[in-house]
Amino acid sequence: MYSYEGMFLVDPVLHGADPAGIQGKVTALLEKHGAKVHDFEKWDERRLAYEIKGHKRGVYFLTHFEMASESVVELRKDCRITECILRHMLLRLEDDIPTYLQRSAAYYEKMKQDQELRRGERDDRPGRKPERPAAGAATEDSPVS
């Protein structure tokens, strides 16, 4: 059994009509192929860069599961013919799922801290023009009546 991360892009119309049903269909599809699903979450609903099967929007689901490597080929085939799944992506993880989730959480936390640090450095850099006072506001150079 190997650990996998799966991203499923599903039809937003079908999801809007029955959100629990779509999630159940994808979970059932995974379990049909012997996957042990650890987590399954709605990731986001976004506008697509290009139309897929006539849809301009899509709902993304992110899941982590374990399954035998022999079953992946059949799972991919079933994902292509399932009408509610517009696209799918399956990645085999090197670590077990809890370790992977801990490492990715630590990575994103570090990225967030680095981004905040860079944002602070950007505001303090030399040669940066100071903000202009609001129109009509008194400054040291302007006479006060």
C-alpha positions as CSV (number, residue, x, y, z in Angstrom):
1,M,0.0,0.0,0.0
2,Y,1.3,3.4,-1.0
3,S,0.2,6.9,0.1
4,Y,-1.4,9.2,-2.5
5,E,-2.7,12.7,-2.8
6,G,-5.5,13.2,-5.2
7,M,-7.0,16.4,-6.6
8,F,-10.4,16.1,-8.3
9,L,-12.0,18.9,-10.3
10,V,-15.7,18.2,-10.4
11,D,-18.7,19.7,-12.3
12,P,-19.9,22.8,-10.4
13,V,-23.5,22.3,-11.5
14,L,-23.8,18.8,-10.2
15,H,-22.0,19.8,-7.0
16,G,-24.4,22.7,-6.5
17,A,-27.4,20.4,-6.9
18,D,-26.1,17.7,-4.5
19,P,-22.8,18.6,-2.7
20,A,-22.8,15.5,-0.4
21,G,-23.7,13.2,-3.3
22,I,-20.7,14.3,-5.4
23,Q,-18.4,13.9,-2.5
24,G,-19.9,10.5,-1.9
25,K,-19.4,9.5,-5.5
26,V,-15.7,10.4,-5.5
27,T,-15.2,8.7,-2.2
28,A,-17.1,5.6,-3.4
29,L,-14.9,5.5,-6.5
30,L,-11.8,5.5,-4.4
31,E,-13.1,2.8,-2.1
32,K,-14.2,0.7,-5.1
33,H,-10.5,0.4,-6.0
34,G,-9.5,-0.5,-2.5
35,A,-8.4,2.9,-1.3
36,K,-8.3,3.7,2.4
37,V,-9.4,7.4,2.5
38,H,-7.7,9.5,5.3
39,D,-9.2,12.8,4.5
40,F,-11.4,14.4,1.9
41,E,-12.1,18.1,1.8
42,K,-13.5,20.7,-0.5
43,W,-10.5,22.8,-1.5
44,D,-12.0,25.6,-3.5
45,E,-14.4,26.7,-6.3
46,R,-12.6,28.6,-9.0
47,R,-12.9,30.1,-12.5
48,L,-11.0,27.9,-14.9
49,A,-8.3,29.2,-17.2
50,Y,-10.1,27.5,-20.2
51,E,-13.4,25.7,-20.6
52,I,-13.4,22.0,-19.8
53,K,-16.4,20.1,-21.1
54,G,-18.3,23.4,-21.5
55,H,-17.7,24.5,-17.9
56,K,-16.0,27.8,-17.0
57,R,-15.9,27.1,-13.3
58,G,-15.0,24.0,-11.3
59,V,-15.0,22.7,-7.7
60,Y,-11.7,21.2,-6.4
61,F,-11.5,18.4,-3.9
62,L,-8.3,17.4,-2.2
63,T,-7.9,14.0,-0.7
64,H,-5.2,11.8,0.9
65,F,-5.5,8.0,0.7
66,E,-3.7,4.7,0.7
67,M,-4.0,2.1,-2.0
68,A,-2.2,-0.6,-3.9
69,S,-0.2,0.6,-6.8
70,E,-1.9,-2.0,-9.1
71,S,-5.2,-0.3,-8.6
72,V,-4.1,3.2,-9.7
73,V,-4.4,2.5,-13.5
74,E,-8.0,1.3,-13.1
75,L,-8.8,4.3,-10.8
76,R,-7.5,6.7,-13.5
77,K,-9.7,5.0,-16.1
78,D,-12.8,5.2,-14.0
79,C,-12.1,8.9,-13.2
80,R,-12.0,9.6,-17.0
81,I,-15.4,8.1,-17.6
82,T,-17.1,9.4,-14.5
83,E,-19.3,12.3,-15.6
84,C,-19.0,14.4,-12.5
85,I,-15.2,14.4,-12.6
86,L,-13.9,16.9,-15.1
87,R,-10.2,16.4,-14.3
88,H,-8.1,14.5,-11.8
89,M,-4.5,14.3,-10.6
90,L,-3.0,11.6,-8.5
91,L,0.4,11.9,-6.9
92,R,2.2,9.2,-5.0
93,L,3.7,10.5,-1.8
94,E,7.1,9.4,-0.6
95,D,6.1,9.6,3.1
96,D,3.2,8.2,5.0
97,I,0.2,10.6,5.1
98,P,0.6,12.0,8.7
99,T,4.3,12.7,8.1
100,Y,3.5,14.4,4.7
101,L,0.8,16.6,6.2
102,Q,3.1,17.7,9.0
103,R,5.9,18.5,6.6
104,S,3.7,20.4,4.2
105,A,2.1,22.4,7.1
106,A,5.6,23.3,8.4
107,Y,6.6,24.2,4.8
108,Y,3.6,26.5,4.3
109,E,4.1,28.1,7.8
110,K,7.8,28.9,6.9
111,M,6.7,30.3,3.5
112,K,4.2,32.5,5.3
113,Q,6.8,33.8,7.7
114,D,9.3,34.4,4.9
115,Q,6.7,36.3,3.0
116,E,5.9,38.5,6.0
117,L,9.6,39.1,6.5
118,R,10.1,40.1,2.9
119,R,7.1,42.4,3.1
120,G,8.6,44.1,6.1
121,E,12.0,44.5,4.4
122,R,10.3,46.0,1.4
123,D,8.7,48.8,3.5
124,D,12.1,49.7,5.2
125,R,14.4,49.7,2.2
126,P,16.5,52.9,1.6
127,G,15.5,55.2,-1.2
128,R,11.8,54.4,-0.8
129,K,9.7,57.6,-1.2
130,P,7.8,58.5,1.9
131,E,4.1,58.6,1.7
132,R,2.6,61.9,0.7
133,P,0.4,63.8,3.3
134,A,-3.3,64.0,2.5
135,A,-4.4,67.1,0.5
136,G,-4.9,70.1,2.7
137,A,-3.0,68.6,5.6
138,A,-0.5,70.8,7.3
139,T,3.2,69.9,7.0
140,E,6.3,71.3,8.7
141,D,7.1,73.4,5.6
142,S,3.6,74.8,5.1
143,P,2.5,77.9,7.0
144,V,-0.1,77.4,9.6
145,S,-2.8,80.1,9.8
